[in-house]
Amino acid sequence: MMDLEKKAVFLAGYGDRAEFKQAEVELYEFGAWFVFNPCEHWRKDDKTCSPWTKSEFLRQSIHLLTSGAPNTPQFDMVVLLDGSNRSELTATHTIRAVAKLCGMEVWSMAGIKARLMKDFWEGK
């Protein structure tokens, strides 16, 4: 059974600000306790994301994913925007690998929706 209740989620992937916001809203609707949306937290102003390079975003992401007290990670899971697996050599793959090595669940938005639908039809 998929349970997002009381989970802190790190949202990652490639997409525009609207895609990140839509995913954030859906994750809250699915029961997430907290969703870190980098387009909202790391922004230059009300309309644009931070002017950081991809490597700067990656360093900040890894820092957040690996911070927290021992055995108490800051995030429970990483959720990837759909379409974030276009290339094997992307920052998204690095974020996924770091999250898994740190013991976090990693899901795609499509995977979460499919699992929740399956659970619904199975009465879970």
C-alpha positions in Angstrom: 0.0 0.0 0.0 1.3 3.4 -0.9 1.2 5.8 2.0 2.4 9.4 1.7 0.9 10.5 5.0 3.5 12.1 7.2 6.2 11.9 4.5 8.6 14.6 3.7 9.1 14.6 -0.1 11.9 16.1 -2.2 10.6 16.9 -5.6 13.2 16.6 -8.4 13.4 16.3 -12.2 13.3 18.4 -15.4 10.3 20.6 -15.9 9.1 24.1 -15.8 7.8 25.9 -12.8 4.1 25.0 -13.6 5.0 21.3 -13.8 6.7 21.4 -10.4 3.8 23.3 -8.8 1.3 20.8 -10.2 3.3 17.9 -8.8 3.6 19.7 -5.4 -0.2 20.3 -5.2 -0.9 16.6 -6.2 1.5 15.3 -3.6 -0.1 17.3 -0.9 -3.5 16.1 -2.1 -2.2 12.5 -1.8 -1.3 13.1 1.8 2.3 14.3 1.9 3.3 16.1 5.0 5.9 18.4 3.4 7.0 18.8 -0.3 10.2 20.5 -1.1 9.7 22.2 -4.4 13.0 23.6 -5.7 11.2 26.0 -8.0 9.5 27.6 -5.0 12.4 27.5 -2.5 15.3 28.3 -4.8 13.9 31.2 -6.9 15.3 34.4 -8.1 11.9 36.3 -7.9 8.2 35.5 -8.2 8.6 34.4 -11.9 11.9 32.7 -12.3 13.9 30.0 -10.7 17.4 30.7 -9.4 20.0 31.5 -12.1 22.2 28.7 -10.7 23.9 26.3 -13.1 22.9 22.6 -13.2 25.9 21.7 -11.1 24.9 24.3 -8.5 21.4 22.9 -8.3 22.9 19.4 -8.0 25.2 20.3 -5.2 22.4 22.0 -3.3 20.1 19.0 -3.8 22.7 16.5 -2.6 23.4 18.7 0.4 19.7 18.7 1.4 19.2 15.0 0.7 22.2 14.1 2.9 21.5 16.5 5.7 19.8 15.8 9.0 20.8 13.9 12.1 22.2 10.3 11.8 19.4 7.8 11.2 17.0 10.8 10.8 17.0 12.0 7.2 15.4 15.3 6.4 13.4 13.6 3.6 11.5 10.3 3.4 11.3 10.0 -0.3 12.3 11.6 -3.6 9.6 12.0 -6.3 10.7 12.6 -9.9 8.7 14.5 -12.4 7.5 12.4 -15.3 9.8 12.5 -18.2 12.9 13.0 -16.0 14.6 9.8 -17.2 15.4 11.0 -20.8 19.1 10.4 -20.4 21.3 8.2 -18.3 23.7 11.1 -17.7 21.5 13.5 -15.9 21.5 15.2 -12.5 18.2 13.4 -11.9 20.0 10.1 -12.0 22.5 11.3 -9.5 19.8 12.5 -7.2 18.0 9.1 -7.5 21.3 7.3 -6.7 22.1 9.5 -3.7 18.5 9.0 -2.4 18.6 5.3 -2.7 22.1 5.1 -1.1 20.7 7.1 1.8 17.8 4.7 2.2 15.0 6.9 0.8 12.2 5.7 -1.4 12.3 7.0 -5.0 9.2 7.2 -7.1 8.0 8.9 -10.3 4.8 10.9 -10.3 3.3 8.4 -12.7 4.4 5.5 -10.5 2.7 7.1 -7.4 -0.5 7.7 -9.4 -0.5 4.1 -10.7 0.1 2.7 -7.2 -2.6 4.8 -5.6 -5.1 3.8 -8.3 -4.1 0.1 -7.8 -4.5 0.4 -4.0 -7.9 2.1 -4.5 -9.2 -0.7 -6.8 -7.9 -3.3 -4.4 -9.6 -1.6 -1.4 -6.4 -0.8 0.4 
